Amino acid sequence: MKSFFVFLLLFSFVYGGDSHYKNDLSYLNLSNTQKVKMEHILKEHRHALQNLREYKHDLEENKEKLFLESVLDEDKIRVINAKINEYSTKIKINSFKKTHELLTPEQRKKFEKYIDDWRPE
């Protein structure tokens, strides 16, 4: 669900309308070049999220198998959870980094005011 909100944020970069609400970033006045690049970032992000869903599904199945064992191996569950969190974090950082590189310092300054509205917790 959090990934959806990140996607929504990035989508609003490209297609933000005139109204100003917390995920409307039209106030950044992206150039046409920036919009094209943002569309590419969005495409990569969607693909990465699909890969994450598949990866997470496989690991969640492993956790279910662990639960069925006579003794629950907490360490294995922690490792699985850590792998999921690490993969998710890499995706978020990658999108965040590319967005950072795309924006001008002035746009970043404007964006910074609203970063808590969309940043995944």
N, C-alpha and C positions, 0 to 999 in steps of 0.2 A: 504494500500500500504506500509506504514512504517513497518507493521508487516512482510510483505514479505521480506523486506530488513534485518530484524532481523533474520528471518528464513534463508535467504541466508548466512548471516554471520555464524550462527551456523552450517549450512550445510557445509560451507567451512572448519570449524574446523575439521570435520570428513573426508571430501573427497578433501581437498585442493591439488592442483597439484603442479608442480615444478615452474610454472610461478608466479611472485610476482606482484599482483595488490592489490587494497585497501581492497578487501574482501577475499583474499587468506591468510589463517592463517597457512599454512603448516610450516612456519618458527618457529612455536611454538613446533614442533616435539612432538606431543602428543603420549603418550605410547598407546599400544593396549588397556590397561585397560581404559585409559582416552577416547579413541575413542568409546568404548562400552558405557561408561557412558554418553558421549556426544550424542550418538544415542538415549539413553533413555531421555535425556533432550529435544532433538528435538521432540521426539514422544509426550512427555507431552506438549511441547510448541504448536505443531500443534493442539492437542486436545483442549487446552485452547483457541487458536485462533478461532477454530470452535465454541466453546461455546460463545465467545465474539461476533462473527458475529450474532449468533442467538439472544443473549441478546440485542445487538444493534438494530437489526431489529425490535424486539418487542417494544423497547423504541422509535424508530423512528416512528413507527405507532402511538404511543401515541402522539408524537409531531404533526403529521399530523392532528390528531383529534382536538388537541388544536387550531390549525390554523383555523379550520373550525368554531370555536365558534365565537359568536358575538364580544366578547372582548378577546383579546389575553392576556393570563396569563403568563407574562414574568418570574415570579418566578418558575412556574411549568416547563417551558422550561429550566431554569437554573439548576433546580434539575435533570432533565433528562440528560442534558449535563454533569453534575457533576458525575452522576452515571456511565455513559459511560466512562468518563475519569478515574474515580477511578478504574473501572474494568480493563481497558486497562493498567493502571499504575501497578496494582498488577501483571498482567501477565508479564510485562516487568521486573519488579523488581525480580520476582521469577526466571525467566530465567537468569537474570544477576547475581543474588546471587548464583545460582547453578553453573554457569560458573566460577564465582570467586572462589568458593570452590573447583572446579575441577582442576583449574590451580595451578601450583606451584608458589611461589613468583617470581622466575625467568621468568616464562611464563607470569605472570601478568605484569611484568615490560616491557616485549617486547610488549605485547598486548596493554598496556596503550598508547603507541605511536600512535596507529591507532584507538583508541576507538571512536574518533569523526567521523571517516569515516562510522561507522555503527550505532552509537547510535541514536535512534529516537529523533527527536527534540521535 
